[in-house]
Amino acid sequence: MTAAWLLPIVACVVAAASGAVVASILPDPDHALITIITSYILWGMGVPLALVVMAMYFHRLAIYKLPPQEVIVSVFLPLGPMGQGGYAAMQLRIQASRVFPETKVLHPMAGEILYVLGWITAMVLWGFGLVWGFFAVASISRSKFPFNMGWWGFTFPIGVFTMSTISIASELKSPFFKVLGTIFATSVIVLWLVVAAGTIKNVLYGNLVDAPCLREMEKKANATAAERQQQGA
């Protein structure tokens, strides 16, 4: 397995975060309530399943060797559901604290409870993402790896983790998180420029369409074909 298994899962988490943004501008509280509940369901579909896949992926990294150098960037992908999940939790709690009292759903304190739980959830996911980010940096620092289109896999995970960090900083009014969020944001911008420059270079040299992840499969297929030829001879 690879960390690419997380890509279709994180779509649910992204939709949940988008739902919170949509709910913030809906004029009808009932429509906003439906949007918030739907977003919580999408969040519940995405984040727990992502944790399950990450457990299997961590087992794969611990038992077997690291991914090939061409796709080593994929070790950053688990930061996506952690960062986006934390950001979604932060945004949903704000809308829940506003809409739930207006619609008088569940309990008068339901909005306040979800507000606090959202912050706790975001902090837990942020902490787990920080640990995984350390693993990812340690993985790519062990050897050099060539540029390929897979480098775009850096931008989304680090970007959403930065959004989660900035959201936490704005809530806590913490200088530490503000400085850290600024560092992460600057890193994302610089990284995006580097990857964009590399992509333009590949376009000019005609190397844009390349699938380094298939090279290992081709090697195995060639080795299998050679063995069959030897057996046939």
LINLINLIN-V252715 format. One record per backbone hydrogen bond with DSSP energy under -1.0 kcal/mol. NH is the residue of the N-H (numbers start at 1). CO is the residue of the C=O. If there is no record, write none. Layout:
BEGIN
<<NH/CO> <NH/CO>>
END
This chain:
BEGIN
<<5/2> <6/3> <7/4> <10/6> <12/9> <14/10> <15/11> <16/12> <17/13> <18/14> <19/15> <20/16> <21/17> <22/18> <23/19> <24/20> <25/22> <32/28> <33/29> <34/30> <35/31> <36/32> <37/33> <38/34> <39/35> <40/36> <41/37> <42/38> <43/39> <44/40> <45/41> <46/42> <47/43> <50/46> <51/47> <52/48> <53/49> <54/50> <55/51> <56/52> <57/53> <58/54> <59/55> <60/56> <61/57> <62/58> <63/59> <64/60> <71/68> <74/71> <75/72> <76/73> <77/74> <79/76> <80/77> <82/78> <83/79> <84/80> <85/81> <86/82> <87/83> <88/84> <89/85> <90/86> <91/87> <92/88> <93/89> <94/90> <95/91> <96/92> <97/93> <99/95> <100/96> <103/99> <104/100> <105/100> <107/105> <110/107> <113/109> <114/110> <115/111> <116/112> <117/113> <118/114> <119/115> <120/116> <121/117> <122/118> <123/119> <124/120> <125/121> <126/122> <127/123> <128/124> <129/125> <130/126> <131/127> <132/128> <133/129> <134/130> <135/131> <136/132> <137/133> <138/134> <139/135> <140/136> <141/137> <151/148> <152/149> <153/150> <154/151> <158/154> <159/155> <160/156> <161/157> <162/158> <163/159> <164/160> <165/161> <166/162> <167/163> <168/164> <169/165> <170/166> <171/167> <172/168> <173/169> <178/174> <179/175> <180/176> <181/177> <182/178> <183/179> <184/180> <185/181> <186/182> <187/183> <188/184> <189/185> <190/186> <191/187> <192/188> <193/189> <194/190> <195/191> <196/192> <197/193> <198/194> <199/195> <200/196> <201/197> <202/198> <203/199> <204/200> <205/201> <207/202> <210/208> <214/211> <215/212> <218/214> <219/215> <220/216> <221/217> <222/218> <223/219> <224/220> <225/221> <226/222> <227/223> <228/224> <229/225> <230/226> <231/227> <232/228> <233/229>>
END
